[in-house]
Amino acid sequence: MTVQTLGSKCKTWLACAMLAVLCPVMAAASDLAPETSLHPKARPGAASVQETTEARRSDAPVLTIPTQSPATLSGLAFLAGDGVTLEDRWRGVAIEVPMTQAVPWRVFTLDAPRRLVLDFSELNWQGIDIPLLLAQGDWFTDIHAGLYRPGWTRIVFGLAAPVEVVSAGLSTQEQPVSVSQRVEGARLRVELAAVSGADFAAKAGAPKDALFDRPARPMPSPKTRQRGVGDVTVVLDPGHGGIDPGAERDGVVEAHLMMRFARELKEELVRAGGFNVVLTRDRDEFVPLEERVSIARRAGADVFLSLHADALAQGRATGASVYTLSQEASDEASRKLAERHDRSDILAGVDLSQQDDAVALVLMDLARADTAPRAEDLADSLVEGIHSATGSTYKTPRMQAGFSVLKAADIPSVLIELGFLSSERDRKLLTSREWRADAARGIREALQYWVLQDAGKAELLRQ
């Protein structure tokens, strides 16, 4: 038995042992946690919708998915006026969220790390200026907003110091307004005040709520590593779409171009046989980044390919390049997934909805230790395949970055930049059906080569 084989087996045994030991412990701790209540007060002088929820003491929210098909944002409500704003108060800060119409919402805090969470059903975050918000004071270390699960969106404020929710209320307009005009129809105001670390920890936790604690979708079966037998499931992710067109140059739009190429690549793979191909979007629509990864996991993906064609504001660059998740970004990727992603959908076959961040992070790290080398091999193969078929690759075609769509810990994932729309040469190639056909052929040949090599390595590890 080789050292590499022994190492792989050890990681597998460790993962199983941690699931067997830690999960019951964490579940028991959750059952024994004391319950508290949070009663946000309405905005003074305004009609309000109050929350009265039972808050459970835990380090992470119970995140479940309603039994419905995955969907993109329907735009039930949009940000209105100046969007999210902050207001300094005496020993505290207030957050205001104007929106086109009232929607169900909730607010709570989480500890380790300290966070403030606002959930809405459902609010489109288009237009939020996060850098401006962070520059307005020292209360928040970071801010993230986006789709939390189908039908619900979330904004998470990283807290620089412990605070408590003094009041939270939603005021509404007396007269109905048109959502399409982005006129303010409701405004949520949350007032925060500084507290001690002990008080913060005592009140932190996701509340129990009938709207959120719905039965979860059945867990997908654990995905076994492909061994060269049966069809390989390839998920193609045409970058951008809908309200996010991506790069644009001389009438060429990245979102449209990648949609066209994804369809051509799918046809190339299906014709070759041995591939089952799924697209994260099949028309010009907006799909949140983390939802793209969820689509891949639900499809039982063996491979995830995100397709892009960037543009540079300055400088010259030409040719295709292939990205994998950087080592430096891996820890941050895991942290954000544990914080924001649906916890029953982080690892296929492992329900982490009742577990804290520590368990999730360790298991994701173990999964990524096996997946990362496979993704690196896949990227190397794709670079060779694209260069062999088109002769057009960037001067440093193998690169690494912290792209959100590469954060799946258990799926070999790469991002392919087919070229630069800022380059006249690349634009000409990318808009050529013949060149795209060559590129699709190169990617198909690279995938076929990688499948064989990856299956061979899997057999060696099994022995």
C-alpha positions as CSV (number, residue, x, y, z in Angstrom):
1,M,0.0,0.0,0.0
2,T,1.4,3.4,-1.0
3,V,1.6,6.4,1.3
4,Q,-0.9,8.2,-0.9
5,T,-3.3,5.3,-0.6
6,L,-2.9,5.1,3.1
7,G,-3.4,8.9,3.5
8,S,-6.6,8.7,1.5
9,K,-8.0,5.8,3.6
10,C,-7.1,7.7,6.8
11,K,-9.1,10.7,5.6
12,T,-12.1,8.5,4.9
13,W,-11.9,6.8,8.2
14,L,-11.6,10.1,10.0
15,A,-14.6,11.6,8.2
16,C,-16.7,8.6,9.1
17,A,-15.6,8.7,12.7
18,M,-16.3,12.4,13.1
19,L,-19.8,11.9,11.6
20,A,-20.5,9.0,14.0
21,V,-19.2,10.8,17.1
22,L,-19.7,14.5,16.6
23,C,-23.2,14.5,15.1
24,P,-25.0,12.8,18.0
25,V,-23.1,15.0,20.5
26,M,-24.1,18.2,18.7
27,A,-27.7,17.0,18.3
28,A,-27.9,16.3,22.1
29,A,-26.4,19.7,22.9
30,S,-29.0,21.4,20.7
31,D,-31.8,19.5,22.5
32,L,-30.6,20.7,25.9
33,A,-30.2,24.3,24.9
34,P,-32.3,26.8,26.8
35,E,-35.0,28.8,25.0
36,T,-35.4,32.6,25.0
37,S,-37.8,35.0,23.3
38,L,-37.1,38.0,21.2
39,H,-39.9,40.6,20.8
40,P,-38.8,43.3,18.3
41,K,-40.6,46.6,18.7
42,A,-42.3,48.5,15.9
43,R,-40.9,51.7,14.5
44,P,-42.4,54.5,16.7
45,G,-45.4,56.2,15.1
46,A,-45.7,53.8,12.2
47,A,-47.9,50.8,11.4
48,S,-45.7,47.7,11.9
49,V,-45.5,44.0,11.5
50,Q,-44.0,42.6,14.7
51,E,-42.1,39.3,15.1
52,T,-42.7,37.2,18.2
53,T,-40.5,34.1,17.9
54,E,-38.9,31.6,20.1
55,A,-35.1,31.9,19.8
56,R,-33.1,28.8,20.3
57,R,-29.5,29.0,21.6
58,S,-27.2,27.6,18.9
59,D,-24.1,28.7,17.0
60,A,-25.8,28.4,13.6
61,P,-29.3,28.6,12.2
62,V,-31.4,25.6,11.3
63,L,-31.4,26.0,7.5
64,T,-33.9,23.8,5.6
65,I,-35.3,23.9,2.1
66,P,-39.1,24.0,1.4
67,T,-40.4,21.2,-0.7
68,Q,-40.5,23.1,-4.0
69,S,-38.5,23.1,-7.2
70,P,-35.4,25.3,-7.3
71,A,-36.2,28.8,-8.6
72,T,-34.4,32.0,-9.2
73,L,-35.5,35.3,-7.7
74,S,-39.0,36.3,-8.7
75,G,-38.5,39.9,-7.6
76,L,-41.4,39.9,-5.1
77,A,-39.8,43.0,-3.6
78,F,-36.9,45.3,-4.7
79,L,-34.8,47.7,-2.8
80,A,-36.3,51.2,-3.1
81,G,-34.9,54.8,-2.6
82,D,-31.3,54.8,-1.6
83,G,-31.2,51.1,-0.8
84,V,-29.8,49.9,2.5
85,T,-28.7,52.7,4.8
86,L,-26.9,53.0,8.2
87,E,-27.5,55.6,10.8
88,D,-25.3,56.2,13.8
89,R,-27.0,56.2,17.2
90,W,-25.9,56.8,20.7
91,R,-23.8,53.7,21.4
92,G,-25.3,51.9,18.5
93,V,-26.4,51.9,14.9
94,A,-29.6,51.6,13.0
95,I,-30.2,49.8,9.7
96,E,-32.9,50.8,7.3
97,V,-34.1,48.7,4.4
98,P,-36.6,50.5,2.1
99,M,-38.4,48.1,-0.3
100,T,-41.1,48.3,-2.9
101,Q,-43.5,46.3,-0.8
102,A,-43.8,44.5,2.6
103,V,-42.6,40.9,2.7
104,P,-42.2,38.4,5.6
105,W,-38.9,38.9,7.5
106,R,-37.0,38.0,10.6
107,V,-33.9,39.2,12.4
108,F,-31.5,37.4,14.7
109,T,-27.8,37.2,15.8
110,L,-25.3,34.4,15.6
111,D,-22.1,33.9,17.6
112,A,-18.6,32.5,16.7
113,P,-18.2,34.6,14.6
114,R,-20.6,37.4,15.7
115,R,-23.1,38.1,13.0
116,L,-26.5,39.9,12.5
117,V,-28.8,38.2,10.0
118,L,-31.9,39.5,8.2
119,D,-34.0,37.1,6.2
120,F,-36.7,38.2,3.7
121,S,-39.2,36.4,1.5
122,E,-38.2,37.5,-0.9
123,L,-36.2,40.7,-1.5
124,N,-34.0,41.3,-4.6
125,W,-30.7,42.9,-3.5
126,Q,-29.9,44.5,-6.8
127,G,-28.5,48.0,-6.2
128,I,-27.0,47.4,-2.7
129,D,-23.7,49.3,-2.3
130,I,-21.8,47.2,0.2
131,P,-18.4,49.1,-0.1
132,L,-20.3,52.3,0.8
133,L,-22.0,50.7,3.8
134,L,-18.8,49.4,5.1
135,A,-17.1,52.8,4.8
136,Q,-19.8,54.5,6.9
137,G,-18.6,53.2,10.3
138,D,-16.8,50.6,12.3
139,W,-19.7,48.5,13.4
140,F,-19.5,45.9,10.6
141,T,-16.5,44.0,9.3
142,D,-18.2,42.6,6.2
143,I,-21.6,42.4,4.6
144,H,-22.9,39.6,2.3
145,A,-26.3,39.6,0.6
146,G,-28.0,37.1,-1.7
147,L,-30.2,34.1,-2.1
148,Y,-30.4,32.0,1.1
149,R,-32.6,29.3,-0.2
150,P,-35.4,29.1,-2.9
151,G,-37.9,31.8,-2.0
152,W,-35.8,33.5,0.7
153,T,-33.0,36.0,0.6
154,R,-30.6,37.0,3.3
155,I,-28.2,39.8,4.3
156,V,-25.4,39.0,6.8
157,F,-23.6,41.7,8.7
158,G,-20.3,40.6,10.3
159,L,-20.1,42.4,13.7
160,A,-17.0,44.2,14.9
161,A,-18.4,44.3,18.4
162,P,-21.3,42.6,20.3
163,V,-24.7,44.3,19.8
164,E,-28.3,43.5,20.6
165,V,-31.5,44.2,18.7
166,V,-33.2,47.0,20.6
167,S,-36.1,47.3,18.2
168,A,-37.1,46.0,14.8
169,G,-40.2,47.0,12.9
170,L,-41.6,47.3,9.4
171,S,-43.6,50.4,8.4
172,T,-45.8,50.4,5.3
173,Q,-47.2,53.1,3.0
174,E,-51.0,53.7,3.3
175,Q,-51.4,53.9,-0.5
176,P,-50.3,51.0,-2.7
177,V,-47.5,51.7,-5.1
178,S,-46.2,50.2,-8.3
179,V,-43.4,47.7,-7.7
180,S,-42.1,48.2,-11.3
181,Q,-41.3,51.9,-10.5
182,R,-39.1,50.9,-7.5
183,V,-41.2,53.3,-5.3
184,E,-40.9,52.7,-1.6
185,G,-43.9,50.8,-0.2
186,A,-42.4,49.5,3.1
187,R,-39.3,50.2,5.3
188,L,-37.7,47.9,7.8
189,R,-35.7,49.6,10.6
190,V,-33.5,47.6,13.0
191,E,-31.9,49.5,15.9
192,L,-28.8,48.0,17.5
193,A,-27.1,48.8,20.7
194,A,-23.7,47.7,22.2
195,V,-23.8,44.9,24.8
196,S,-21.3,42.7,26.6
197,G,-20.0,39.6,25.0
198,A,-21.7,37.4,27.6
199,D,-25.1,39.1,26.9
200,F,-24.6,38.7,23.2
201,A,-23.8,35.0,23.4
202,A,-26.8,34.4,25.7
203,K,-29.2,35.9,23.1
204,A,-27.6,34.6,19.9
205,G,-29.3,31.9,17.9
206,A,-31.7,31.3,15.1
207,P,-35.4,31.6,16.1
208,K,-37.8,28.7,15.6
209,D,-40.3,29.9,12.9
210,A,-43.0,27.9,11.1
211,L,-42.2,29.9,7.9
212,F,-38.6,28.7,7.9
213,D,-38.7,25.3,9.7
214,R,-40.5,23.4,7.0
215,P,-39.8,19.7,6.2
216,A,-36.5,19.5,4.2
217,R,-36.2,18.1,0.8
218,P,-35.0,14.4,0.8
219,M,-31.3,14.2,1.1
220,P,-29.5,13.2,-2.1
221,S,-27.5,10.0,-1.9
222,P,-23.8,10.4,-1.3
223,K,-22.0,10.8,-4.6
224,T,-19.4,8.2,-5.2
225,R,-16.3,8.9,-7.2
226,Q,-16.7,8.1,-10.9
227,R,-14.8,5.0,-12.0
228,G,-15.1,5.1,-15.8
229,V,-18.3,3.0,-15.8
230,G,-21.6,4.6,-16.9
231,D,-22.2,8.1,-18.1
232,V,-20.3,10.9,-16.5
233,T,-22.5,13.8,-15.3
234,V,-21.1,17.2,-16.5
235,V,-22.7,20.4,-15.2
236,L,-22.1,23.4,-17.5
237,D,-22.5,26.8,-16.0
238,P,-22.9,29.6,-18.5
239,G,-21.7,32.6,-16.5
240,H,-23.9,35.6,-15.7
241,G,-27.4,36.0,-17.2
242,G,-30.5,38.1,-16.7
243,I,-29.8,41.3,-14.7
244,D,-26.1,40.4,-14.7
245,P,-24.9,40.5,-18.3
246,G,-21.2,40.2,-17.5
247,A,-18.6,41.8,-19.8
248,E,-19.7,43.7,-22.9
249,R,-17.6,44.9,-25.8
250,D,-18.8,46.1,-29.3
251,G,-22.2,44.6,-28.9
252,V,-20.9,41.2,-27.7
253,V,-22.4,40.3,-24.3
254,E,-20.7,37.7,-22.2
255,A,-23.9,36.1,-20.8
256,H,-25.3,35.6,-24.3
257,L,-22.1,34.3,-25.7
258,M,-21.6,31.8,-22.9
259,M,-25.2,30.6,-23.2
260,R,-24.6,29.9,-26.9
261,F,-21.3,28.1,-26.2
262,A,-22.7,26.0,-23.4
263,R,-25.4,24.7,-25.7
264,E,-22.8,23.9,-28.4
265,L,-20.6,22.2,-25.9
266,K,-23.5,20.2,-24.6
267,E,-24.3,19.0,-28.1
268,E,-20.6,18.0,-28.6
269,L,-20.5,16.0,-25.4
270,V,-23.9,14.3,-25.9
271,R,-23.0,13.3,-29.5
272,A,-19.7,11.8,-28.3
273,G,-21.6,9.6,-25.9
274,G,-20.8,8.7,-22.3
275,F,-21.8,12.1,-20.9
276,N,-25.0,13.3,-19.2
277,V,-25.0,17.1,-19.5
278,V,-26.9,19.5,-17.3
279,L,-27.0,23.4,-17.7
280,T,-27.4,25.7,-14.7
281,R,-29.5,27.9,-16.9
282,D,-30.9,27.4,-20.3
283,R,-32.0,31.0,-21.1
284,D,-31.1,34.5,-20.3
285,E,-32.0,34.6,-16.6
286,F,-30.3,35.4,-13.3
287,V,-29.1,32.4,-11.3
288,P,-27.5,33.2,-7.9
289,L,-23.9,31.9,-7.7
290,E,-24.5,29.5,-4.8
291,E,-27.7,28.2,-6.4
292,R,-25.5,27.2,-9.4
293,V,-23.5,24.9,-7.1
294,S,-26.7,23.5,-5.6
295,I,-28.0,22.7,-9.1
296,A,-24.8,20.8,-9.7
297,R,-25.1,18.8,-6.5
298,R,-28.8,18.0,-7.1
299,A,-27.8,16.7,-10.6
300,G,-25.2,14.4,-9.0
301,A,-22.4,16.2,-10.9
302,D,-19.1,14.4,-11.5
303,V,-17.6,17.6,-13.0
304,F,-18.6,21.3,-12.8
305,L,-17.4,23.6,-15.6
306,S,-18.2,27.4,-15.3
307,L,-17.9,29.2,-18.6
308,H,-16.8,32.8,-18.9
309,A,-15.2,35.4,-21.3
310,D,-13.9,38.3,-19.3
311,A,-12.8,41.9,-20.3
312,L,-10.0,44.0,-18.9
313,A,-10.4,47.7,-18.3
314,Q,-6.7,48.2,-18.8
315,G,-3.8,46.2,-20.3
316,R,-3.8,43.6,-23.0
317,A,-4.5,39.9,-22.6
318,T,-5.6,37.2,-25.0
319,G,-6.3,33.5,-24.9
320,A,-8.1,31.0,-22.8
321,S,-7.3,30.2,-19.1
322,V,-8.6,27.7,-16.6
323,Y,-9.1,28.5,-12.9
324,T,-9.2,26.3,-9.8
325,L,-10.0,27.3,-6.3
326,S,-6.9,28.8,-4.6
327,Q,-5.6,27.2,-1.4
328,E,-5.8,30.6,0.2
329,A,-9.5,30.9,-0.7
330,S,-10.4,27.4,0.5
331,D,-10.8,28.3,4.2
332,E,-12.7,31.5,3.5
333,A,-14.9,29.5,1.0
334,S,-15.7,26.9,3.6
335,R,-16.5,29.6,6.2
336,K,-18.9,31.5,3.9
337,L,-20.6,28.3,2.8
338,A,-21.2,27.3,6.4
339,E,-22.5,30.8,7.2
340,R,-24.7,31.4,4.2
341,H,-25.4,28.2,2.3
342,D,-28.2,25.8,2.9
343,R,-26.7,23.5,5.5
344,S,-28.5,20.4,4.2
345,D,-26.9,21.0,0.8
346,I,-23.2,21.6,1.6
347,L,-22.1,18.0,1.1
348,A,-24.1,15.4,-0.8
349,G,-25.5,12.8,1.6
350,V,-24.5,14.7,4.8
351,D,-27.2,16.7,6.6
352,L,-25.4,19.4,8.5
353,S,-28.6,21.3,9.3
354,Q,-28.3,20.5,13.0
355,Q,-24.6,20.9,13.3
356,D,-22.4,23.9,14.1
357,D,-19.8,25.6,11.9
358,A,-16.9,23.6,13.4
359,V,-18.3,20.2,12.2
360,A,-19.2,21.6,8.8
361,L,-15.7,23.2,8.3
362,V,-13.9,20.0,9.2
363,L,-16.0,17.8,6.9
364,M,-15.7,20.2,4.0
365,D,-11.9,20.3,4.5
366,L,-11.7,16.5,4.4
367,A,-13.8,16.4,1.3
368,R,-11.8,19.1,-0.4
369,A,-8.6,17.3,0.4
370,D,-9.7,14.5,-2.0
371,T,-11.4,16.8,-4.6
372,A,-8.8,19.5,-5.0
373,P,-6.1,17.3,-6.6
374,R,-8.8,15.9,-9.0
375,A,-9.8,19.5,-10.0
376,E,-6.1,20.4,-10.6
377,D,-5.7,17.4,-12.9
378,L,-9.0,18.4,-14.7
379,A,-7.7,21.9,-15.2
380,D,-4.4,20.7,-16.6
381,S,-6.2,18.4,-19.0
382,L,-8.5,21.2,-20.2
383,V,-5.6,23.6,-20.8
384,E,-3.9,21.0,-23.0
385,G,-7.2,20.1,-24.8
386,I,-8.1,23.8,-25.6
387,H,-4.5,24.6,-26.7
388,S,-4.3,21.5,-28.9
389,A,-7.7,22.3,-30.6
390,T,-7.4,26.1,-30.9
391,G,-3.8,27.1,-30.2
392,S,-5.3,30.0,-28.2
393,T,-4.4,30.0,-24.5
394,Y,-3.3,32.8,-22.1
395,K,0.4,33.2,-21.4
396,T,-0.2,31.7,-17.9
397,P,-3.2,29.4,-18.7
398,R,-3.4,27.7,-15.3
399,M,-4.6,30.1,-12.6
400,Q,-6.2,30.1,-9.2
401,A,-8.8,32.3,-7.5
402,G,-11.6,32.4,-5.0
403,F,-14.6,32.3,-7.4
404,S,-17.9,31.4,-5.6
405,V,-18.8,28.8,-8.2
406,L,-15.7,26.8,-7.4
407,K,-16.5,26.3,-3.7
408,A,-18.2,22.9,-3.9
409,A,-16.1,20.8,-1.6
410,D,-17.1,17.5,-3.1
411,I,-17.3,18.2,-6.9
412,P,-14.2,18.8,-9.1
413,S,-14.9,22.3,-10.3
414,V,-13.0,24.6,-12.7
415,L,-13.8,28.0,-14.3
416,I,-12.9,28.4,-18.0
417,E,-12.2,31.8,-19.3
418,L,-12.5,31.1,-23.1
419,G,-10.9,34.5,-23.9
420,F,-11.1,38.2,-23.3
421,L,-13.8,40.3,-24.9
422,S,-11.5,43.3,-24.4
423,S,-9.2,41.8,-27.0
424,E,-10.2,42.4,-30.7
425,R,-8.5,39.1,-31.6
426,D,-10.4,37.1,-29.0
427,R,-13.7,38.7,-29.8
428,K,-13.3,37.6,-33.4
429,L,-12.5,34.1,-32.3
430,L,-15.3,33.8,-29.7
431,T,-17.9,35.0,-32.2
432,S,-16.8,32.5,-34.8
433,R,-18.9,29.3,-34.9
434,E,-15.9,27.4,-36.3
435,W,-13.6,28.4,-33.5
436,R,-16.1,27.6,-30.8
437,A,-16.6,24.2,-32.4
438,D,-12.9,23.6,-32.1
439,A,-12.9,24.8,-28.5
440,A,-15.8,22.5,-27.7
441,R,-14.0,19.6,-29.3
442,G,-10.9,20.3,-27.3
443,I,-12.9,20.4,-24.0
444,R,-14.6,17.2,-24.9
445,E,-11.3,15.4,-25.6
446,A,-9.9,16.8,-22.4
447,L,-12.8,15.5,-20.4
448,Q,-12.6,12.1,-21.9
449,Y,-8.9,11.9,-21.1
450,W,-9.5,13.1,-17.5
451,V,-12.3,10.6,-16.9
452,L,-10.0,7.7,-17.8
453,Q,-7.1,9.0,-15.7
454,D,-9.3,9.8,-12.8
455,A,-11.0,6.4,-12.9
456,G,-7.5,4.8,-12.9
457,K,-6.4,6.7,-9.9
458,A,-9.6,5.8,-8.1
459,E,-9.0,2.1,-8.7
460,L,-5.5,2.5,-7.3
461,L,-6.8,4.2,-4.2
462,R,-9.5,1.5,-3.7
463,Q,-6.8,-1.2,-3.8
